[in-house]
């Protein structure tokens, strides 16, 4: 049975979650901007009270947990990604709150402007230990831009704390996964949704990581003293010293820094970075940072270096996961030309919006560097938006879409989504219809894309994308699918068939007959398929979003099997997340091209 090429890791992750929940014996023991057009994803209807479901069946395997760094020496988790929009300084109130002003731990989360939240019972009656283990052990990033967006919504939304877990610890696991996904803005919103008096050691730990991922050392200041009353760590002792300096208490800050340093050599990079932050309170300290001999980045090194305007050698970015490049794209200090490539990677991963990329290229054009390839793209983008003739607009779009790197090609489709939507359907551009449609749908712009139905050639990629994006109940026949299969190639045909079956866009019998001809087993089962199928049947959108991401733990669509795509799109549709299901289906075709 071909459910996933990474199914051993997925099954092991699920088994670990089930064991943690006590369901089987343990073996050994500014807010984020909306990435969607207006009206795209109205919140799913509240789910009916779910019935308790049997636990997913266990499977063998192992998965190494990723945990946040406890201090400045800890490395970033390898193989993760990044996040949202510029963030104003965080003001966490660390003072004592009267009982009547304290927030409950029963429901935790935040609502970001333009981002409709998931329902409060989005995770149904799931066991907190199972959900937390899935979050903690997930290997972010996930392959799909749209699966990542859905998961961010689920983790950020104000949702009910499940049974068998402390609310603050559950918030910590949500925030830590968001950081690893490259979503420090959303992570900090979740952290701030808990009163400091209720913080656990785990939440203090994750709060530090979220501040570092945001390149905001000052974000740790309201938490330093409360944290040290709960957990004595070098990181929080250094944070207290830095914050004293930032508050203008230079002498006290240096005394605290010396105490925190202990026997650590004075040339230690982590200590020097802390000393540089401390000196900012005195309008800059004379601290020189040398990167020679540094073998790797850590969250501490990245956050303090970028927060103080230090330039990190490019070679060190190769020692960490791609999420760090997204952090760099979102940090306010670097120049636009230094952020743009990483911003495009972040857009492809679902953590940077189409409008955000347009704004960034607008800044590049205003700065005007004559020999810059990015400046050339910026000027083509202006033409794509403003040229009087549609032919000139489409010609500019063709130029923008040219890239040898598949991820950048997809990011450029995201960049041009609204420019593509402004091109009126015209048979003269039938040869460009596939990419115009893909560009619009990469940003969830459905209406203008569907207007191209009369232009897209039957059996083409664009035609198939529109069939998937159509929210109506219209079905494709076996002959319709064959018209696509004949020119699509085996891989794309398999993905299309799986998605159509999951979306309910083909009659079940016809879909299974076509699946047999493509060597697909849509009825195969393992612990992950049973878990996501049950979550979809129970209409638990949060659980489905989480399990969909579990099934797409890869940096590449090449490792996502059609069978997995079938279960993901089906469960999302049943859970009331049909928009996300359709966009993931379209993305599969787009990125397989």
Secondary structure, 3 states (H helix, E strand, C coil): CCCCCCHHHHHHHHHHHHHHCCCCCCCCCCCCCCCCCCCCCCCCCCCCCCCCCCCCCCCCCCCCCCCCCCCCCCCCCCCCCCCCCCCCCCCCCCCCCCHHHCCCCCEECCCCCCCCCCCCCCCCCCEHHHHHHHHHHCCCCCCCHHHHHHHHHHHHCCEECCECCCHHHHHHHHHHHHHHHCCHHHHHHHHHCCCHHHCCHHHHHHHHHHHHHCCCHHHHHHHHHHHHHHCCCHHHHHHHHHHHHHCCCHHHHHHHHHHHHCCCCCCCHHHHHHHHHHHHHHCCCCCCCCCCCCCCCCHHHHHHHHHCCCCCCHHHHCCCCCHHHHHHHHCCCCCHHHHHHHHHHHHHCCCCCHHHHHHHHHHHHHHCCCCCHHHHHHHHHHHHHHCCCHHHHHHHHHHHCCCCCHHHHHHHHHHCHHHHHCCCCCHHHHHHHHHHHHHHHHCCCHHHHHHHHHCCCCCCHHHHHHHHHCCCCCCECHHHHHHHHHHHCHHHHHHHHHHHHHHCCECHHHHHHHHHHCCCCCCCCCHHHHHHHHHHHCCCHHHHHHHHHHCCCCCCHHHCCHHHHHHHHHHHHHCCCHHHHHHHHHHHHHHHC
